[in-house]
Amino acid sequence: MTDSLPAKPSLENLRKQAKTLQKAWEVGVPETLARIRSAHPKYTKFTDEHLRAIKPRLTDCQLVLAREAGFESWRQLRVAIDVAHREAADQFIQLGCLCYDDPHYDHRSFHARAKEMLRQNPSLAEANIWAAATPRPFEGISIASQTS
């Protein structure tokens, strides 16, 4: 993952940013046109007038965002985000699962960290099948106490 991606990158957020960039390009916002020119290899030599005359495509805006984040393509950016989520999901799985064979395993602190990770990034539970199946004793306790 590059340094220009946030700690918890969101593909959905980047898609929204691409749509916002597309709308700003349609309107002809000078700062947006400068971004397009500096990041999109096809439009580096275009003037503002030429860029305003083009109907902006979402794929062009996605490429601009990918290039600004240090990637060659939108696809590469998506893969980096998937990897970032997978790494976080793997950490969540390790913290959330019980370990009976290690006498030094501190269940309470690990579960607290897993709970905090899930609070900060609820999509972790949907990252993969293993994360979805990770037991969440910290949730079970609160659910059990609410039902009694």
N, C-alpha and C positions, 0 to 999 in steps of 0.2 A: 504494500500500500504506500502511496506517495505521501509526502508531508503535507500536500495541499488538500487532502481529504480530511474532513473532520473526524474526530474519534469515533463517532457513531454515524457513519454516512447513511443517508436515506435515499434510495432510488426514487421513491415517490416524491420526495422534496426536490430532487434534481429534475424530475419530469416537469414538476410545476414551474421550476426556474426556467426550463427550456420554453415552456408555453408563454411565460412572462416575457422572456427575451424575444420570442417571435412577435408578440403584440407590440413591444417597443420598437422592433424593426419595422413593422407595418406602419406605425405612426411616424417613423423617421427620427427617433430620438438620437441626437448627435453622439452621445456617449455610447449608445448601443451600436451605432454604425462603426464607431472606432473599434469597439470590441470585436465585431464581426471581421473587420479588416485585419486586425492584428492576430486573430486566432484561426481564421478559416483560410486554408491555403488557396482556395479557389478565388477568393475575393480580395486578396492583398493589394491589388493595384486598382481596385474600383474606387471611384469618387463617391461622395455622398449621394449625388444625383443618380448615379448608376445603381447604387444599392437601394435607393428609394423606389426605383422603377421595377425592381425584382419582387416577385411574390415570395415572401420568405417561407421556406419549408421547415417543418419541425425538425427534420433530420439534420439540417444545416445548423440549427440552434443547439441541438444536442451535441454535434461535433464541436462547436465553439466551447461549450461547457467542458467537454472532455479534454480538449486541448488546453484550456485554462487550468484544468486540474493536473496537467502533466501527462496525459494519455494521448495516444495517437488516434484513438477512435472511441465512439460511444460504447461499443462492445467491450473494449478493454476496460473502460471505466466500470461497466456493469460487472465484469468478472472480479475486479478489485473490490467492489462493494460486497459481492457475494462471499468472497474470501474473508473480508473483514467481519461479516456477520457470522460466518462459519467459525472463525476463530473465537469470537465472543460466545457463540453457542456451545462450542466445545468446553470453554472455561465454565460456563453455566452448568453444563452437565457434570463436570468433575466436582464442582462445589455443591451441587444439589443432591448428588447420589450419596448414599451411605457407604462407608468403608469399614467392614467388620474386622479385617485382618491387620489393621494398623493401629497399635495402641496409642499412638501420638495424634491420631486423627481427631480434630476438635469439631465435632458435628455442629455445635451451636454457632461458632464463629463462621464456619463455612456456609451454613445455611443462611446466616444473616447476610453474608456477602452475595449469595445467590439471590436472595430476596431483593436486595438493593439493585443488583444487575437487572432483574426482571422489572422492578419498579421504574428504572430509568429507561429500559428498552423492552416494552411488552412484546414486541415482535420476536424476541429471542425464543419464546416458547413455540413459535411456528417455523423456526429456521430449518429444522429437519426433523425426521421422525424420532430421533433419539432425544432431542430437546423437548419435543412434545410429550414423550413418555417419561421424562425425568420426574421423579416424585418430588412433590413440593410439600414437605411436612409442615413448613411454616404457614402454608395456605390452609392445610387440613385442620390445623389447630384452631385457626380463627373461624373456619366454617363450622367445626364441631362445637365450638363454644357459642356460636350464634344460634345453632339449632336446639340447644338444650335450655 
